[in-house]
Amino acid sequence: MELPQHWVTADGFSPHLGRAGGTLTVWGWSTESEADAVRVANQRLAEALERVAREGGLPAGHGYYPRVPLREPVLEEVDAASGALLGVVTRNRMGCEVLCTDLLFIADVDVPELEHATTRRNAAGDGTGVAASIGSAIESTLNPRVRKGVAGFLRRLLTGDPAPTPMAQGESTEAVAADAVPASPRPGETSVAESLACEPVWEFARRHPDLGVRVYRTAAGLRVVVTGAASPPSSDRARALLTELGSDPLYVELCATHDSYRARLTPKPFRVGARALPVSWPFADEAARGRYEEWVSEYDGHASGYAVCRLVSASGPEPGPDEQRLVALHDARCRVGERLPLA
């Protein structure tokens, strides 16, 4: 997992950019020093200028995310009791705090119907009622994931598998017994569509009884945290498990590219009525830093009434102490146990 904190730019003119030529700007980075970042920037600039001269231009997206390390400031390091680094908390380009770790397996699963339901619920206030839940489930039948959830639900009924048991309050940071069936929310806690969207993940948990599986509802779908996987983000097994869970393909590629799992810990600004982050890091000057700090204070105020995710179920063996440290931090920062709208 590479998150360099030294970043500089290098500029160079090329007569081959456009009719009159133009300036090319590239970033250089280093985990060691600014001087080393300057060296990397100059090397990348020379390579880019040579390529422009040879090919007459650069491909779209050259030198940008996800082809370079993430340009994000580290806000906090997460250490084990032994002092080993377990992960870091960064602030991404949007301004959200993000947990980055190569230890704790994290998957994002987009479910458009759940995102629509979140929008309706947040607009309406506290819930949308049984009729809206059933309507959302009916609307979502065209989604292959939800169709798969319906199939899993019916198969469980026909085979006599036990129904998921309700998750008790206060269980948000504790794994349940190893032989427990993945839990589901209490009646009224979630929509029919949400339960159906979770069924494929519960099937995943049944296929992998050796793994701890925690399922969270997010504003746009599901987040799945798996403990005991021992699968580095860039490994073939990580890719296989992420794919099996139906994780977003771009997220799968980013995990492999940056050798890091990522989980957003604070709301997206546009979902809580905050303006877009006006400056990027590293800051050009002290004035930019001041605008950044002002924005963070404003954003924190907007975000205070929202949670990022809600725990739906937990099953499997208890995580080890290092994974549990990360799970506890994730749940606390995402405000998992608080009854707040998701954003």
C-alpha positions as CSV (number, residue, x, y, z in Angstrom):
1,M,0.0,0.0,0.0
2,E,1.7,3.2,-1.2
3,L,0.4,6.6,-0.1
4,P,3.3,9.0,-0.7
5,Q,3.1,12.3,1.2
6,H,5.7,14.2,-0.9
7,W,4.3,15.6,-4.2
8,V,5.6,18.1,-6.7
9,T,4.9,19.1,-10.3
10,A,7.2,19.5,-13.3
11,D,6.3,21.6,-16.4
12,G,7.8,21.3,-19.9
13,F,7.0,22.8,-23.3
14,S,6.3,20.5,-26.3
15,P,6.0,21.9,-29.8
16,H,4.0,18.8,-30.6
17,L,1.0,19.7,-28.4
18,G,-1.6,21.4,-30.7
19,R,-0.7,23.6,-33.6
20,A,1.4,26.1,-31.6
21,G,2.7,23.7,-29.0
22,G,1.8,23.7,-25.3
23,T,2.9,23.1,-21.8
24,L,2.8,19.6,-20.2
25,T,2.5,19.3,-16.4
26,V,3.1,16.0,-14.6
27,W,3.2,15.0,-10.9
28,G,6.1,13.4,-9.1
29,W,5.8,11.7,-5.8
30,S,7.9,10.1,-3.0
31,T,7.4,8.4,0.3
32,E,10.9,9.6,1.3
33,S,11.5,13.3,0.6
34,E,10.5,16.3,-1.6
35,A,13.9,16.0,-3.4
36,D,13.1,12.5,-4.4
37,A,9.6,13.6,-5.6
38,V,11.4,16.2,-7.8
39,R,13.5,13.5,-9.3
40,V,10.4,11.4,-10.1
41,A,8.6,14.4,-11.6
42,N,11.5,15.3,-13.9
43,Q,11.9,11.7,-15.0
44,R,8.1,11.4,-15.7
45,L,8.2,14.7,-17.6
46,A,11.1,13.6,-19.8
47,E,9.2,10.3,-20.6
48,A,6.0,12.2,-21.3
49,L,7.7,14.7,-23.6
50,E,9.5,11.9,-25.5
51,R,6.2,10.1,-26.0
52,V,4.4,13.2,-27.2
53,A,7.2,13.7,-29.8
54,R,7.0,10.1,-30.9
55,E,3.2,9.7,-31.0
56,G,2.0,13.3,-31.5
57,G,0.1,13.3,-28.2
58,L,-0.8,11.4,-25.0
59,P,-3.7,9.0,-24.5
60,A,-6.7,10.3,-22.5
61,G,-6.2,10.0,-18.8
62,H,-2.4,9.8,-19.0
63,G,-0.8,10.1,-15.6
64,Y,-4.1,10.4,-13.8
65,Y,-6.1,8.2,-11.3
66,P,-5.9,5.3,-11.1
67,R,-2.6,5.0,-12.9
68,V,-0.5,6.8,-10.2
69,P,-0.5,6.5,-6.4
70,L,-3.4,8.2,-4.6
71,R,-2.7,11.9,-4.0
72,E,-4.3,12.1,-0.5
73,P,-3.1,13.6,2.8
74,V,-2.8,11.1,5.6
75,L,-4.8,12.3,8.6
76,E,-4.2,9.4,11.0
77,E,-2.2,6.2,11.2
78,V,-4.0,3.1,12.7
79,D,-1.5,1.0,14.7
80,A,-1.7,-2.5,16.2
81,A,-0.9,-3.1,19.9
82,S,2.5,-4.2,18.6
83,G,3.1,-0.9,16.9
84,A,2.7,-2.4,13.4
85,L,0.8,-0.2,10.9
86,L,-2.6,-1.6,10.1
87,G,-3.9,1.2,7.9
88,V,-4.3,4.9,7.5
89,V,-7.1,7.4,7.3
90,T,-6.8,9.9,4.4
91,R,-9.0,12.6,2.9
92,N,-9.9,11.9,-0.7
93,R,-10.3,14.4,-3.5
94,M,-14.0,14.9,-2.7
95,G,-13.1,15.7,0.9
96,C,-14.3,12.5,2.6
97,E,-12.3,10.7,5.2
98,V,-11.3,7.2,3.9
99,L,-9.9,4.1,5.7
100,C,-7.1,2.6,3.6
101,T,-5.8,-0.9,4.6
102,D,-4.2,-3.9,3.1
103,L,-5.3,-6.1,6.1
104,L,-9.1,-5.8,6.4
105,F,-11.0,-7.1,3.3
106,I,-13.6,-4.5,2.2
107,A,-16.0,-4.8,-0.8
108,D,-18.4,-2.2,-2.2
109,V,-21.5,-3.5,-3.9
110,D,-23.6,-0.9,-5.8
111,V,-27.4,-1.5,-5.8
112,P,-29.1,1.3,-7.8
113,E,-32.5,0.4,-6.3
114,L,-31.2,0.9,-2.8
115,E,-29.6,4.3,-3.8
116,H,-33.0,5.4,-5.1
117,A,-34.7,4.2,-1.9
118,T,-32.2,6.2,0.2
119,T,-33.0,9.3,-1.7
120,R,-36.7,8.8,-1.2
121,R,-36.3,8.0,2.5
122,N,-34.0,11.0,3.2
123,A,-36.4,13.3,1.4
124,A,-39.5,11.9,3.3
125,G,-37.9,11.7,6.7
126,D,-38.1,8.7,8.9
127,G,-38.9,5.8,6.6
128,T,-41.2,5.3,3.6
129,G,-43.6,2.6,4.9
130,V,-44.4,-0.9,3.9
131,A,-46.1,0.0,0.6
132,A,-43.0,1.9,-0.5
133,S,-40.7,-1.0,0.5
134,I,-42.8,-3.5,-1.5
135,G,-42.9,-1.1,-4.4
136,S,-39.1,-0.7,-4.3
137,A,-38.7,-4.5,-4.4
138,I,-41.1,-4.8,-7.4
139,E,-39.2,-2.0,-9.2
140,S,-35.9,-3.7,-8.7
141,T,-36.9,-7.1,-10.2
142,L,-35.0,-6.2,-13.4
143,N,-31.8,-5.9,-11.4
144,P,-29.9,-9.3,-11.8
145,R,-28.6,-9.0,-8.2
146,V,-32.1,-8.6,-6.8
147,R,-33.4,-11.5,-9.0
148,K,-30.6,-13.6,-7.5
149,G,-31.6,-12.5,-4.0
150,V,-35.2,-13.6,-4.8
151,A,-33.9,-17.0,-5.9
152,G,-31.8,-17.4,-2.8
153,F,-34.7,-16.4,-0.6
154,L,-37.0,-19.0,-2.3
155,R,-34.3,-21.7,-2.2
156,R,-33.9,-21.1,1.6
157,L,-37.6,-21.5,2.1
158,L,-37.9,-24.7,-0.1
159,T,-34.8,-26.4,1.5
160,G,-35.8,-25.6,5.0
161,D,-32.7,-23.5,5.8
162,P,-33.3,-21.5,9.0
163,A,-34.5,-17.9,8.6
164,P,-32.0,-15.2,9.5
165,T,-32.3,-14.2,13.1
166,P,-32.7,-10.5,14.1
167,M,-29.6,-8.6,15.0
168,A,-29.8,-7.3,18.5
169,Q,-29.0,-3.7,19.4
170,G,-25.4,-3.2,20.5
171,E,-24.1,-5.9,18.3
172,S,-22.6,-3.5,15.8
173,T,-19.0,-4.1,16.9
174,E,-19.2,-7.7,17.9
175,A,-19.1,-10.8,15.7
176,V,-21.7,-13.5,16.4
177,A,-21.0,-17.1,17.0
178,A,-19.2,-19.1,14.3
179,D,-22.1,-21.4,13.6
180,A,-24.7,-18.6,13.4
181,V,-26.8,-17.9,10.3
182,P,-26.2,-14.5,8.9
183,A,-28.5,-12.1,10.7
184,S,-31.0,-9.7,9.1
185,P,-32.6,-6.5,10.5
186,R,-35.7,-6.5,12.6
187,P,-39.0,-6.1,10.7
188,G,-39.4,-2.5,9.8
189,E,-35.7,-1.8,9.9
190,T,-35.2,-2.1,6.2
191,S,-37.1,-2.5,2.9
192,V,-37.9,-5.8,1.1
193,A,-35.6,-4.7,-1.7
194,E,-32.7,-4.4,0.8
195,S,-33.2,-7.8,2.2
196,L,-33.3,-9.3,-1.3
197,A,-30.1,-7.4,-2.2
198,C,-28.4,-8.9,0.9
199,E,-29.4,-12.5,0.0
200,P,-26.4,-13.1,-2.4
201,V,-24.0,-11.9,0.4
202,W,-25.7,-14.3,2.9
203,E,-25.2,-17.1,0.4
204,F,-21.6,-16.1,0.1
205,A,-21.3,-16.3,3.9
206,R,-22.8,-19.8,3.8
207,R,-20.3,-20.9,1.1
208,H,-17.4,-19.6,3.2
209,P,-18.2,-20.5,6.9
210,D,-14.5,-20.0,7.8
211,L,-14.8,-16.3,7.1
212,G,-16.4,-13.5,9.2
213,V,-18.9,-11.6,7.1
214,R,-20.3,-8.2,8.1
215,V,-22.9,-6.7,5.8
216,Y,-23.6,-3.0,5.9
217,R,-26.2,-0.9,4.1
218,T,-24.8,2.2,2.5
219,A,-26.5,5.1,0.7
220,A,-25.9,3.5,-2.7
221,G,-25.9,-0.2,-1.9
222,L,-24.0,-2.6,0.4
223,R,-20.5,-2.7,2.0
224,V,-19.2,-6.1,3.0
225,V,-16.3,-6.5,5.4
226,V,-14.7,-9.9,5.5
227,T,-12.4,-11.0,8.3
228,G,-10.1,-14.0,8.2
229,A,-9.6,-13.9,4.4
230,A,-5.8,-13.2,4.6
231,S,-6.0,-12.0,1.0
232,P,-3.8,-8.9,0.1
233,P,-5.8,-6.5,-2.2
234,S,-3.6,-7.2,-5.2
235,S,-3.8,-11.0,-4.9
236,D,-5.7,-13.3,-7.2
237,R,-7.8,-14.6,-4.3
238,A,-8.9,-11.0,-3.4
239,R,-10.0,-10.4,-7.0
240,A,-11.9,-13.7,-6.9
241,L,-13.7,-12.9,-3.7
242,L,-14.5,-9.3,-4.7
243,T,-15.9,-10.6,-8.0
244,E,-17.9,-13.3,-6.2
245,L,-19.5,-10.7,-4.0
246,G,-20.4,-8.6,-7.0
247,S,-18.2,-5.7,-6.1
248,D,-17.9,-2.7,-8.4
249,P,-15.4,-3.5,-11.2
250,L,-13.6,-0.2,-10.9
251,Y,-13.2,-0.7,-7.1
252,V,-11.7,-4.2,-7.8
253,E,-9.2,-2.6,-10.2
254,L,-8.3,0.1,-7.7
255,C,-7.7,-2.4,-5.0
256,A,-5.2,-4.3,-7.2
257,T,-3.6,-1.1,-8.5
258,H,-3.0,0.5,-5.1
259,D,-2.8,-2.7,-3.1
260,S,-5.3,-1.3,-0.7
261,Y,-8.9,-1.8,0.4
262,R,-10.8,1.4,1.0
263,A,-13.9,2.4,3.0
264,R,-15.3,5.9,3.0
265,L,-15.8,7.0,6.7
266,T,-17.7,10.3,6.2
267,P,-20.5,11.4,3.9
268,K,-20.2,12.6,0.4
269,P,-20.4,16.4,0.5
270,F,-23.2,16.7,-2.1
271,R,-25.4,14.3,-0.2
272,V,-25.3,16.5,2.9
273,G,-25.7,19.9,1.2
274,A,-22.0,20.9,1.5
275,R,-20.3,22.7,-1.4
276,A,-17.5,21.0,-3.3
277,L,-14.0,21.1,-1.9
278,P,-12.5,24.3,-3.5
279,V,-8.8,23.4,-3.4
280,S,-6.7,20.3,-3.9
281,W,-3.8,18.8,-1.9
282,P,-0.9,19.5,-1.7
283,F,-1.8,23.2,-1.3
284,A,-0.3,25.8,-3.6
285,D,0.1,28.3,-0.8
286,E,-1.1,29.3,2.7
287,A,-4.2,30.9,1.3
288,A,-5.2,27.6,-0.2
289,R,-4.6,25.9,3.1
290,G,-6.8,28.4,4.8
291,R,-9.7,27.8,2.3
292,Y,-9.2,24.0,2.8
293,E,-9.5,24.3,6.6
294,E,-12.5,26.6,6.3
295,W,-14.2,24.0,4.0
296,V,-13.4,21.1,6.4
297,S,-15.1,23.0,9.3
298,E,-18.1,23.7,7.2
299,Y,-18.3,20.2,5.9
300,D,-18.0,18.6,9.3
301,G,-21.0,20.7,10.4
302,H,-23.1,19.5,7.4
303,A,-22.0,15.9,8.0
304,S,-22.8,15.8,11.7
305,G,-26.4,14.6,11.1
306,Y,-25.6,11.7,8.9
307,A,-24.1,8.2,9.1
308,V,-22.3,6.4,6.3
309,C,-23.6,2.9,6.8
310,R,-25.8,0.7,9.0
311,L,-24.9,-2.8,10.0
312,V,-27.4,-5.3,8.6
313,S,-25.8,-8.6,9.6
314,A,-22.7,-10.3,11.0
315,S,-21.7,-13.9,11.0
316,G,-18.8,-16.3,11.2
317,P,-15.7,-16.6,13.4
318,E,-14.6,-13.6,15.5
319,P,-11.9,-11.5,13.9
320,G,-8.4,-11.4,15.2
321,P,-7.3,-8.4,17.3
322,D,-5.8,-6.4,14.4
323,E,-8.8,-6.8,12.2
324,Q,-11.1,-6.1,15.2
325,R,-9.2,-2.8,15.7
326,L,-10.0,-1.8,12.2
327,V,-13.6,-2.9,12.3
328,A,-14.2,-1.0,15.5
329,L,-12.6,2.2,14.0
330,H,-14.7,1.7,10.9
331,D,-18.0,1.3,12.8
332,A,-17.3,4.2,15.1
333,R,-16.3,6.7,12.3
334,C,-19.2,5.6,10.0
335,R,-21.6,6.0,13.0
336,V,-22.9,2.6,12.4
337,G,-24.9,2.3,15.6
338,E,-26.6,5.7,15.3
339,R,-30.1,6.0,13.8
340,L,-29.2,8.6,11.2
341,P,-30.0,9.0,7.5
342,L,-27.3,7.5,5.3
343,A,-25.1,9.7,3.0
